[in-house]
Amino acid sequence: MARRTRVLSALALAAAAALVPVQATAQQPAHQRPAPPGTPCSAPVKPASQMTVESCDSPDRIIEKAANIVPTPGQLAWQQREVTAFTHFGMNTFTGREWGSGTEDEKLFAPRAIDADQWMRAYKAAGVEQVMLTAKHHDGFVLYPSRYTDHSVALSPGSPDVVAAYVKAARKAGLKVGLYLSPSDGAELPHAWHARWVDEIRAKQAEGKPLSLPERMALEDGDRAPAGEGRFGNGSPVTERTIPTLVPGDDRAAAVRSGKLPTFRVKADDYDTYYLNQLYELFTQYGPIEELWLDGANPWSGSGITQNYDVKQWFDMVKALSPNTVVFQGPQGVRWVGNENGIARETEWSVTPHITDPWTGLGSLPNDSTDPDIGSRDRILDPTVNYLQWYPAEADVSIRPGWFHHGNEQPKTPAQLMNLYERSVGRNASLLLNVPPNRDGRIDDADVASLTAFGSDVRRIYGTDVRKQGPAPYTFDRIAVREDIRHGQRVERFAVEARVGGSWQRIAEGTTIGHRRILSLATPVTATSVRVKVLESRATPHLGATTLHLSTTP
């Protein structure tokens, strides 16, 4: 591809971004002949969060489109909330499991208390700006009294509405809220199928064959039937339904009739109707919800049972109820970083290519999300790509070895958490840090201590630019570079140079920038000036503030 470059005004960039002088060199799209009038490729490319790749698009035009993919207002706000606390709390907390069977007795969920205010204090000490609760995990046990299942806290001792307590405490603490409603649901497995499956697991065990985690859990619970109504993968017909589906004595009936509460006509089977009704409950009773977390786990597909979700109806209803909610694995939402270690790629793109319309599936990346290359030019220009969208990475990890609290496990140290922060937030991703409460309904003291020290370190190192602490020269060993992502993500390669002893020296290099890129230096540097050179870019780059930091105490 032909290239031409020009030098952006260093003084203009410095004034716009409040930097020390910065020099940026931007690669511009090569000249191309205009498409014939009236074709989809003859119109100017305008910024959007999702675009279609047309058959008449040239490679240059596709790259131009990628350079003009921008975040929605909800995504922009989400990327500014750099750390989210995940709260895995539920039936598994009391059974000692990581993955429940869906047959557990509701009375097993018996926290001595639910001190949600203490959870929020612990999270805020770590610098968290958003929190997210497992309203329903794969076992199907629901942490609020749903109208559509008995497998919920309604039948637990004290009938605690954990979702309500969580949301209230989070709002009081000034935190944004996310909820995780697992699409997979062990409590809703068809009873006859489940009984046959358990017999098959027993035969498999007798033959000495290895068992999967879901199989082991089902075997432990023996002949107990799933706690729900058998709606998951039951083969029920798709028919017209109304959401919310009012139940006898429904307290929402008058509000629905008057139009105070909206209604939705859908075509759905039994399970999709159940799931849509629960989404409706969460958004209308506990909102606003800033992030909805959906995963793609389906542990029973290999054993002959699966549920074909009509996710577009989910996304459409969420969009209607809460336009700025970002959906994990949803269209113009956020995506899995590709591991559960809390580590983003060295080259992490928020602009990703898709074969299928992102509104029609969970995820829908053409290459597996664990691939090292998600959004390069080669990926974007692949002939199978039909869509581009803004789809930033979320890096999930637990402070403990498990996702649910287990008393024999210890939390990560503050140094380990700082390392994860720099390799997630510092690589254009959000850090989703799970900190699970214990059976007493509190965050363990050891976890609180680690979170507090970690948060203190982040504030000490990254809370202030060293240039604000006194006159030049400045000593630093961390450089934070940013793009103004309101204009998209464009930088493909850059370098940082420092003026040391009167001469310019290249001290660091990187590929993508995005919301924030943190570059760590092996040893501190003392310099009078710093400049950023953009070496390759998909279009004119828009840099944000570049800041300098020192990780060690002077």
C-alpha positions as CSV (number, residue, x, y, z in Angstrom):
1,M,0.0,0.0,0.0
2,A,1.4,3.4,-1.0
3,R,2.2,5.7,1.8
4,R,2.9,9.4,2.4
5,T,3.6,11.1,5.7
6,R,3.5,14.5,7.2
7,V,4.6,15.9,10.5
8,L,1.9,17.2,12.9
9,S,2.6,20.3,14.7
10,A,4.3,19.5,18.0
11,L,3.3,22.7,19.6
12,A,-0.3,22.2,18.5
13,L,-0.4,18.7,20.0
14,A,1.2,19.9,23.2
15,A,-1.4,22.6,23.6
16,A,-4.3,20.3,22.8
17,A,-3.2,17.5,25.1
18,A,-1.4,19.5,27.8
19,L,1.9,17.6,27.1
20,V,5.5,18.3,27.1
21,P,6.4,18.9,23.4
22,V,5.3,16.0,21.3
23,Q,6.2,15.2,17.7
24,A,3.9,12.9,15.8
25,T,4.3,11.5,12.3
26,A,1.1,10.1,10.8
27,Q,0.6,7.8,7.9
28,Q,-2.2,8.9,5.6
29,P,-4.4,6.8,3.4
30,A,-3.1,6.4,-0.1
31,H,-4.8,8.2,-3.0
32,Q,-7.4,6.1,-4.7
33,R,-9.8,6.7,-7.6
34,P,-13.3,7.5,-6.4
35,A,-15.9,4.8,-6.6
36,P,-18.6,5.2,-9.3
37,P,-21.4,7.6,-8.2
38,G,-24.4,5.9,-6.5
39,T,-22.4,2.9,-5.2
40,P,-22.2,2.3,-1.4
41,C,-18.5,3.1,-1.7
42,S,-18.9,6.6,-3.2
43,A,-20.2,8.2,0.0
44,P,-17.8,9.8,2.5
45,V,-16.8,7.6,5.4
46,K,-18.4,9.0,8.6
47,P,-17.6,8.0,12.2
48,A,-19.8,5.2,13.5
49,S,-19.6,2.4,16.1
50,Q,-20.3,-0.3,13.5
51,M,-19.8,-0.3,9.8
52,T,-20.5,-2.7,7.0
53,V,-17.6,-3.7,4.7
54,E,-19.0,-3.5,1.2
55,S,-17.9,-5.7,-1.8
56,C,-16.8,-2.5,-3.6
57,D,-14.6,-1.3,-0.7
58,S,-11.0,-1.0,-1.7
59,P,-8.3,-2.0,0.9
60,D,-7.7,1.7,1.5
61,R,-11.3,2.4,2.1
62,I,-11.6,-0.5,4.6
63,I,-8.7,0.9,6.6
64,E,-10.3,4.3,6.4
65,K,-13.5,2.8,7.8
66,A,-11.5,1.1,10.6
67,A,-9.9,4.4,11.5
68,N,-13.4,6.0,11.8
69,I,-14.9,3.3,14.0
70,V,-15.7,5.2,17.3
71,P,-17.1,4.2,20.7
72,T,-20.8,4.7,21.6
73,P,-21.4,7.0,24.6
74,G,-21.8,4.0,26.8
75,Q,-18.6,2.4,25.6
76,L,-16.7,5.7,26.0
77,A,-17.9,6.0,29.6
78,W,-17.0,2.3,30.2
79,Q,-13.4,2.7,29.0
80,Q,-13.0,5.5,31.4
81,R,-14.0,3.2,34.2
82,E,-10.7,1.4,34.1
83,V,-11.2,-1.1,37.0
84,T,-14.3,-3.1,37.8
85,A,-14.8,-5.3,40.8
86,F,-16.4,-8.7,40.0
87,T,-18.4,-10.2,42.8
88,H,-18.9,-14.0,42.5
89,F,-21.3,-14.8,45.3
90,G,-24.0,-17.4,45.3
91,M,-24.8,-21.1,45.9
92,N,-21.2,-22.1,45.2
93,T,-20.0,-19.9,48.1
94,F,-21.8,-22.4,50.4
95,T,-21.1,-25.7,48.6
96,G,-17.4,-25.1,48.1
97,R,-17.8,-25.4,44.4
98,E,-16.8,-23.4,41.3
99,W,-19.5,-24.8,39.1
100,G,-22.9,-25.8,40.6
101,S,-25.2,-28.5,39.3
102,G,-28.5,-26.7,39.5
103,T,-30.0,-29.3,41.8
104,E,-28.9,-27.7,45.0
105,D,-31.4,-27.0,47.8
106,E,-32.1,-23.3,48.1
107,K,-31.7,-23.5,51.9
108,L,-28.0,-24.1,51.4
109,F,-27.6,-20.4,50.6
110,A,-27.4,-19.0,54.1
111,P,-25.1,-16.1,54.6
112,R,-24.8,-15.0,58.2
113,A,-25.1,-11.4,56.9
114,I,-24.7,-9.5,53.7
115,D,-22.5,-6.5,54.4
116,A,-22.6,-5.0,50.9
117,D,-21.4,-1.7,52.3
118,Q,-18.2,-3.4,53.5
119,W,-17.8,-4.9,50.0
120,M,-18.0,-1.4,48.4
121,R,-15.5,0.0,50.9
122,A,-13.0,-2.7,50.0
123,Y,-13.5,-2.2,46.3
124,K,-13.2,1.6,46.5
125,A,-9.9,1.2,48.4
126,A,-8.6,-0.5,45.3
127,G,-9.7,2.4,43.1
128,V,-12.6,0.5,41.5
129,E,-15.1,2.6,39.6
130,Q,-17.7,-0.1,38.8
131,V,-18.9,-3.3,40.4
132,M,-20.5,-6.3,38.9
133,L,-22.5,-9.1,40.7
134,T,-23.4,-12.6,39.6
135,A,-27.1,-12.3,39.7
136,K,-27.3,-15.8,38.3
137,H,-24.4,-18.2,37.7
138,H,-24.4,-21.4,35.6
139,D,-26.2,-23.3,38.4
140,G,-29.3,-21.1,37.8
141,F,-29.7,-20.0,41.4
142,V,-31.0,-16.4,41.3
143,L,-29.9,-13.8,43.9
144,Y,-33.1,-11.9,43.8
145,P,-36.8,-13.1,44.2
146,S,-37.7,-13.7,40.6
147,R,-41.3,-14.3,39.6
148,Y,-40.3,-17.0,37.1
149,T,-38.4,-19.6,39.2
150,D,-38.5,-21.0,42.7
151,H,-34.7,-21.6,42.5
152,S,-33.8,-18.3,44.2
153,V,-33.2,-16.5,47.4
154,A,-36.9,-16.4,48.0
155,L,-36.6,-19.9,49.4
156,S,-33.4,-19.3,51.3
157,P,-33.2,-18.4,55.0
158,G,-34.3,-14.8,55.4
159,S,-35.1,-14.5,51.7
160,P,-32.3,-11.9,51.2
161,D,-32.6,-9.8,48.0
162,V,-28.8,-9.7,47.3
163,V,-29.2,-7.8,44.1
164,A,-31.1,-5.0,45.8
165,A,-28.6,-4.8,48.7
166,Y,-25.7,-4.7,46.2
167,V,-27.1,-2.1,43.9
168,K,-28.1,0.1,46.8
169,A,-24.7,-0.1,48.4
170,A,-22.9,0.5,45.1
171,R,-25.0,3.6,44.3
172,K,-24.4,4.9,47.8
173,A,-20.7,4.5,47.3
174,G,-20.8,6.3,44.0
175,L,-20.0,3.2,41.9
176,K,-21.5,2.2,38.6
177,V,-23.2,-1.2,38.5
178,G,-23.0,-4.3,36.3
179,L,-24.9,-7.5,36.6
180,Y,-24.0,-11.0,35.3
181,L,-27.0,-13.1,34.2
182,S,-25.7,-16.5,33.0
183,P,-27.3,-17.7,29.8
184,S,-26.5,-21.3,30.7
185,D,-28.7,-22.6,33.5
186,G,-28.3,-26.0,35.1
187,A,-31.4,-25.6,37.2
188,E,-33.5,-25.5,33.9
189,L,-32.1,-28.8,32.4
190,P,-35.0,-31.1,31.4
191,H,-35.6,-33.6,34.2
192,A,-35.8,-36.7,32.0
193,W,-32.7,-35.9,30.1
194,H,-30.9,-35.1,33.3
195,A,-31.7,-38.5,34.8
196,R,-30.4,-40.3,31.7
197,W,-27.3,-38.1,31.8
198,V,-26.5,-39.0,35.4
199,D,-26.8,-42.7,34.5
200,E,-24.4,-42.2,31.6
201,I,-21.9,-40.4,33.9
202,R,-22.1,-43.3,36.3
203,A,-21.3,-45.7,33.5
204,K,-18.5,-43.5,32.3
205,Q,-17.0,-43.4,35.8
206,A,-17.3,-47.2,36.1
207,E,-15.3,-47.5,32.9
208,G,-12.6,-45.4,34.4
209,K,-13.0,-42.5,31.9
210,P,-12.2,-39.0,33.1
211,L,-15.2,-36.8,34.0
212,S,-15.6,-33.1,33.2
213,L,-16.2,-30.6,36.0
214,P,-20.0,-30.4,35.3
215,E,-20.2,-34.2,35.2
216,R,-18.4,-34.5,38.6
217,M,-20.8,-32.0,40.1
218,A,-23.9,-33.8,38.7
219,L,-22.6,-37.1,40.0
220,E,-22.0,-35.7,43.5
221,D,-25.7,-34.6,43.6
222,G,-26.8,-38.0,42.4
223,D,-30.5,-38.4,41.8
224,R,-31.6,-34.9,42.7
225,A,-33.6,-33.4,39.9
226,P,-32.8,-29.9,38.5
227,A,-34.5,-27.3,40.6
228,G,-36.2,-25.4,37.8
229,E,-38.9,-26.2,35.2
230,G,-36.9,-27.9,32.5
231,R,-36.9,-25.0,30.0
232,F,-33.2,-25.2,28.9
233,G,-32.9,-26.9,25.5
234,N,-36.3,-28.7,25.9
235,G,-37.2,-28.3,22.2
236,S,-40.3,-26.2,22.9
237,P,-41.8,-24.3,20.0
238,V,-41.0,-20.7,19.1
239,T,-44.3,-18.8,19.5
240,E,-45.3,-15.2,20.0
241,R,-44.9,-14.1,23.6
242,T,-45.2,-10.9,25.6
243,I,-42.5,-9.6,27.9
244,P,-43.1,-9.2,30.7
245,T,-45.1,-12.3,31.0
246,L,-47.4,-11.4,33.8
247,V,-47.9,-14.1,36.5
248,P,-51.0,-14.5,38.8
249,G,-51.2,-11.6,41.2
250,D,-48.4,-9.8,39.4
251,D,-47.8,-6.4,41.1
252,R,-46.8,-4.9,37.8
253,A,-50.1,-5.5,36.0
254,A,-51.5,-1.9,36.4
255,A,-48.2,-0.3,35.3
256,V,-48.1,-2.5,32.2
257,R,-51.7,-1.8,31.3
258,S,-51.2,1.9,31.7
259,G,-48.0,1.9,29.6
260,K,-45.9,3.1,32.6
261,L,-43.9,-0.1,32.1
262,P,-43.0,-1.1,28.5
263,T,-44.0,-4.4,26.8
264,F,-42.2,-6.3,24.1
265,R,-43.7,-8.8,21.6
266,V,-41.2,-11.5,20.8
267,K,-41.0,-14.9,19.1
268,A,-39.4,-17.2,21.6
269,D,-39.2,-20.7,23.0
270,D,-39.7,-21.5,26.7
271,Y,-36.1,-20.8,27.8
272,D,-35.6,-17.6,25.8
273,T,-38.9,-16.3,27.3
274,Y,-37.7,-17.1,30.8
275,Y,-34.4,-15.4,30.1
276,L,-36.0,-12.3,28.6
277,N,-38.4,-12.0,31.6
278,Q,-35.4,-12.1,34.0
279,L,-33.6,-9.5,32.0
280,Y,-36.7,-7.3,32.1
281,E,-36.9,-7.8,35.9
282,L,-33.3,-6.7,36.4
283,F,-33.5,-3.6,34.2
284,T,-36.8,-2.4,35.4
285,Q,-36.4,-3.1,39.1
286,Y,-32.7,-2.6,39.7
287,G,-31.5,-0.2,37.0
288,P,-29.7,1.7,35.8
289,I,-27.3,-1.1,34.8
290,E,-24.1,0.1,33.2
291,E,-22.8,-3.3,32.1
292,L,-24.6,-6.6,31.4
293,W,-22.3,-9.6,31.5
294,L,-23.1,-12.6,29.3
295,D,-20.7,-15.5,28.8
296,G,-20.9,-18.3,26.2
297,A,-20.4,-21.3,28.5
298,N,-22.5,-24.3,27.5
299,P,-21.2,-27.3,29.5
300,W,-23.8,-29.8,28.4
301,S,-23.6,-29.4,24.6
302,G,-21.2,-32.3,24.3
303,S,-23.7,-34.5,26.2
304,G,-26.6,-33.9,23.8
305,I,-28.4,-30.8,25.3
306,T,-28.1,-27.3,24.0
307,Q,-30.1,-24.1,23.9
308,N,-30.2,-22.0,20.8
309,Y,-30.4,-18.4,22.0
310,D,-32.1,-15.7,19.9
311,V,-29.7,-13.1,21.3
312,K,-30.8,-10.4,18.9
313,Q,-34.1,-10.2,20.9
314,W,-32.1,-9.9,24.1
315,F,-29.9,-7.1,22.7
316,D,-32.9,-5.3,21.2
317,M,-34.8,-5.3,24.5
318,V,-31.7,-4.2,26.5
319,K,-31.1,-1.4,24.0
320,A,-34.7,-0.2,24.4
321,L,-34.7,-0.4,28.2
322,S,-31.2,1.1,28.7
323,P,-29.5,2.5,25.6
324,N,-26.1,3.2,27.2
325,T,-25.7,-0.3,28.8
326,V,-22.6,-2.1,27.4
327,V,-23.1,-5.8,27.0
328,F,-20.2,-8.2,27.4
329,Q,-20.1,-10.2,24.2
330,G,-22.9,-8.0,22.8
331,P,-22.9,-5.6,19.8
332,Q,-20.9,-2.4,20.3
333,G,-20.3,-3.8,23.8
334,V,-17.1,-5.2,25.2
335,R,-15.3,-8.5,24.6
336,W,-13.3,-11.1,26.5
337,V,-9.6,-10.5,26.3
338,G,-9.0,-14.2,25.6
339,N,-7.7,-15.5,29.0
340,E,-8.7,-15.4,32.7
341,N,-5.3,-14.1,33.8
342,G,-6.1,-10.4,33.6
343,I,-3.5,-9.8,30.9
344,A,-4.2,-7.9,27.6
345,R,-2.2,-8.3,24.4
346,E,0.8,-6.1,23.7
347,T,-1.1,-5.1,20.6
348,E,-4.8,-4.7,21.7
349,W,-7.2,-3.2,19.2
350,S,-10.6,-1.8,20.2
351,V,-11.7,-2.0,16.5
352,T,-12.4,-5.6,15.5
353,P,-13.5,-7.4,12.3
354,H,-16.5,-9.7,12.1
355,I,-17.9,-12.1,9.6
356,T,-21.5,-12.0,10.9
357,D,-23.5,-9.1,12.1
358,P,-22.6,-8.5,15.8
359,W,-26.3,-8.1,16.7
360,T,-26.9,-11.8,15.8
361,G,-24.5,-13.7,18.1
362,L,-22.5,-13.7,21.3
363,G,-19.0,-12.5,20.4
364,S,-18.9,-13.3,16.6
365,L,-15.2,-12.6,16.1
366,P,-14.0,-14.4,12.9
367,N,-10.8,-15.6,14.8
368,D,-10.9,-17.1,18.2
369,S,-10.7,-14.5,20.9
370,T,-7.6,-16.2,22.3
371,D,-5.7,-15.4,19.1
372,P,-2.7,-13.1,19.5
373,D,-3.9,-11.0,16.6
374,I,-7.5,-9.6,16.9
375,G,-7.5,-6.4,14.9
376,S,-4.5,-5.9,12.6
377,R,-4.6,-4.8,9.0
378,D,-4.3,-8.4,7.9
379,R,-7.4,-9.3,10.0
380,I,-9.4,-6.3,8.9
381,L,-8.6,-6.9,5.2
382,D,-9.4,-10.6,5.3
383,P,-11.9,-11.2,2.5
384,T,-14.3,-12.9,4.8
385,V,-14.8,-9.8,7.0
386,N,-18.3,-8.1,6.6
387,Y,-18.5,-5.8,9.6
388,L,-16.2,-3.6,11.7
389,Q,-17.2,-2.4,15.2
390,W,-15.8,-0.8,18.3
391,Y,-15.3,-3.7,20.7
392,P,-12.8,-3.1,23.5
393,A,-11.2,-5.8,25.7
394,E,-12.1,-6.7,29.2
395,A,-9.4,-8.6,31.1
396,D,-10.9,-10.8,33.8
397,V,-9.1,-12.4,36.7
398,S,-9.8,-13.4,40.3
399,I,-7.8,-12.2,43.3
400,R,-7.9,-15.8,44.5
401,P,-7.3,-19.0,42.6
402,G,-11.1,-19.6,42.4
403,W,-13.9,-17.3,41.4
404,F,-15.9,-18.1,44.5
405,H,-14.6,-17.8,48.0
406,H,-12.8,-20.9,49.4
407,G,-11.3,-20.6,52.9
408,N,-8.1,-22.5,52.0
409,E,-7.1,-20.0,49.3
410,Q,-5.1,-16.8,49.6
411,P,-5.4,-13.5,47.7
412,K,-2.9,-12.1,45.2
413,T,-0.3,-9.7,46.7
414,P,-0.4,-5.9,46.0
415,A,2.6,-6.3,43.7
416,Q,0.8,-9.0,41.7
417,L,-2.3,-6.8,41.3
418,M,-0.1,-3.9,40.2
419,N,1.5,-6.1,37.6
420,L,-2.0,-7.1,36.3
421,Y,-3.1,-3.4,36.3
422,E,-0.2,-2.4,34.1
423,R,-0.7,-5.3,31.7
424,S,-4.5,-4.7,31.4
425,V,-5.4,-1.1,31.9
426,G,-1.9,-0.3,30.6
427,R,-2.6,-2.2,27.4
428,N,-5.9,-0.6,26.3
429,A,-8.2,-2.9,28.3
430,S,-10.3,-2.7,31.4
431,L,-9.4,-4.8,34.4
432,L,-12.2,-7.0,35.8
433,L,-11.0,-8.0,39.2
434,N,-13.0,-10.6,41.0
435,V,-13.1,-10.3,44.8
436,P,-15.5,-12.8,46.3
437,P,-17.3,-12.4,49.7
438,N,-17.1,-15.3,52.2
439,R,-19.9,-17.2,53.9
440,D,-20.2,-14.6,56.5
441,G,-21.2,-12.1,53.8
442,R,-18.0,-10.1,54.0
443,I,-14.7,-9.7,52.1
444,D,-11.9,-11.4,54.0
445,D,-9.5,-9.2,55.8
446,A,-6.6,-10.5,53.8
447,D,-8.3,-9.5,50.5
448,V,-9.1,-6.1,52.0
449,A,-5.5,-5.5,52.9
450,S,-4.2,-6.5,49.5
451,L,-6.8,-4.3,47.7
452,T,-6.0,-1.4,50.0
453,A,-2.3,-1.6,49.4
454,F,-2.8,-2.0,45.7
455,G,-5.1,1.0,45.4
456,S,-2.6,3.1,47.4
457,D,0.2,2.1,45.0
458,V,-1.9,3.0,41.9
459,R,-2.7,6.4,43.4
460,R,0.9,7.0,44.4
461,I,2.4,6.0,41.1
462,Y,-0.3,7.0,38.6
463,G,-2.2,9.7,40.5
464,T,0.2,12.5,39.6
465,D,2.4,13.3,36.7
466,V,6.0,13.7,38.0
467,R,6.2,17.0,36.1
468,K,3.7,18.5,38.5
469,Q,6.0,17.8,41.5
470,G,8.7,20.3,40.6
471,P,10.8,21.8,37.8
472,A,12.7,19.9,35.1
473,P,14.6,17.6,34.9
474,Y,12.1,14.8,35.7
475,T,12.9,11.3,36.8
476,F,10.5,8.6,35.7
477,D,10.3,4.9,34.8
478,R,6.7,4.7,33.5
479,I,5.2,6.5,30.5
480,A,1.4,6.6,30.0
481,V,0.4,7.4,26.4
482,R,-3.2,8.0,25.3
483,E,-5.3,8.5,22.2
484,D,-8.4,10.6,22.3
485,I,-10.6,7.6,21.5
486,R,-13.6,9.8,20.7
487,H,-11.9,9.9,17.3
488,G,-11.3,6.2,17.2
489,Q,-8.1,4.1,17.6
490,R,-5.6,4.8,14.9
491,V,-2.0,4.5,16.0
492,E,-0.2,1.3,14.9
493,R,3.3,2.0,16.0
494,F,4.9,4.7,18.0
495,A,8.1,5.6,19.9
496,V,8.9,7.7,23.0
497,E,12.1,9.8,23.1
498,A,13.6,11.7,26.0
499,R,16.0,14.7,26.0
500,V,18.8,13.5,28.3
501,G,21.9,15.6,28.8
502,G,21.0,17.8,25.8
503,S,20.4,15.0,23.3
504,W,17.3,13.0,22.2
505,Q,17.3,9.3,23.0
506,R,14.7,6.7,22.1
507,I,13.6,5.1,25.4
508,A,10.6,3.0,24.5
509,E,8.5,1.8,21.6
510,G,5.0,0.3,21.3
511,T,2.3,-0.7,18.8
512,T,-1.2,0.2,19.7
513,I,-2.2,2.9,22.2
514,G,-6.0,3.2,22.5
515,H,-7.4,4.5,25.8
516,R,-4.1,4.2,27.7
517,R,-0.8,2.5,27.1
518,I,1.7,2.2,29.9
519,L,5.3,1.6,29.0
520,S,7.6,0.4,31.8
521,L,11.3,1.3,31.6
522,A,14.0,-1.1,33.0
523,T,15.7,1.7,34.9
524,P,14.5,5.3,35.7
525,V,15.3,8.1,33.2
526,T,16.0,11.7,34.1
527,A,15.1,14.1,31.2
528,T,14.1,17.7,30.5
529,S,11.6,16.8,27.8
530,V,9.8,13.9,26.3
531,R,8.2,13.5,22.9
532,V,6.0,10.8,21.3
533,K,6.6,9.9,17.6
534,V,3.7,8.2,15.8
535,L,5.5,6.0,13.3
536,E,2.5,4.3,11.7
537,S,-1.2,5.2,11.9
538,R,-4.4,4.4,10.0
539,A,-5.3,8.1,9.7
540,T,-4.3,11.3,11.4
541,P,-3.8,10.4,15.1
542,H,-5.5,12.2,17.9
543,L,-3.3,11.9,21.0
544,G,-4.5,12.5,24.5
545,A,-2.3,13.5,27.5
546,T,1.0,11.8,27.9
547,T,2.1,11.5,31.5
548,L,5.3,10.5,33.3
549,H,5.4,8.4,36.5
550,L,7.9,6.9,38.9
551,S,7.2,3.5,40.5
552,T,9.8,3.7,43.2
553,T,9.7,6.1,46.1
554,P,12.4,8.8,45.7
